[in-house]
Amino acid sequence: MTPFHATGTSFLGALGLGVSQSIWNCSGWDNASTIGGEIEDSSAAYPRALARALPLVTAVYLLTVIPVLALTDWTAWTDGAWPVLAAAVIGPWLGVWIALAG
């Protein structure tokens, strides 16, 4: 069984990178509170919005990462590989779109 981290990295290094990536991915959720005073009935609106947004964001992450993990060799990924991976898995148009959006 091979470890789920790149060759030449330690488990703790990979874990630290994963944790920092998770924190970065979740940043911004707390920023909604800065306009709480502007929203009518924010104590009810925020939980409803989060209950709708969180499953959608999770689905988007899973729908993009799982096919790429299944169809490519993750150990060969490099920095900035998403446009190349998207072009290989879906088509050149998506690679260009991700490069422009990124």
N, C-alpha and C positions, 0 to 999 in steps of 0.2 A: 504494500500500500504506500503510495507516494504522498508526502505531505502537501497540503494545499497552500503552498507558498513557493515563490520562485527560487531556483537554485542559487545558492550563494547568500541567501538571507536566512536569518534565524527566525524561529517561531515567534519570539517576542517582538522582533522587528516587524514581522508581517502583521502581528496582532496590533501593534501600535499604529501601523499605517492604516489598518482596517478601521480602528477606532477613530482616528483623526478624519478619515474619509467619511465615516458615518456622521460624525459631528458636523462636518462641512455640509453634507447632504441635508441635514436637518436644520441648518441655520436659516433663519428667516421666518420660521413658524412663530417665534416670539415677537416679531415685529408687528404683528397684527394688533397687539395691545396698545401700540402707540396712538392709534386712532379710535380707541374704544369709546372715548367721550363723544365722538362725532356720530356714532351709530345708535340708532333707536333700538332700545331693548337689547343692548349688546350682551347681557348675561344669558339671553336665550339664543341670540343669533350666532355667537361664536361657537358654542357646542354643536349647533346644527351644521355650521360651515365646516368645522373640523371633522365631524362624522361623515360628511360627504367627500371632503378633500383627501383625507388620509387614505381611504381605500383606492381612490382614483390614482393618487401618486404612487402607491404601492404597486398597483396593477401596471402602471407605465414602466416602472423600474423592472418588474419581473418580465413583462412582455418584451423588453429590450435586451435584458441581460441573459435570460435563459436560452434563447435561440443562439446567441453568439457564443455562449459557453458550450453549448451542445455541438456546434458546427465548426468551431475553430480550436486551435491549441492555445489555451490561455497562457502557457508558459512562454510562448513566443511573443506575447504582447509587449509593446514598448510604449513610451510616452507618446501621446497623440495618435494612438492606433485606432481610435473609434471611427474616423472617416474611412480608413482602409478596410476595417472589419465590416462596416455597414455596406460598403460597395461590394465586398466579396459575398456577403450573406444575402443581401436584398437586391442590390443593383447599383450601378454607378451614380444614378441620380440621388440616392440617399447619401452616399459618401460625400458628394458635393454639397448637399444641403446641410449635413452635419458640420462639415468644414466651415461653411459660411456662417452657421449659427453659433459655432463654438468659440 
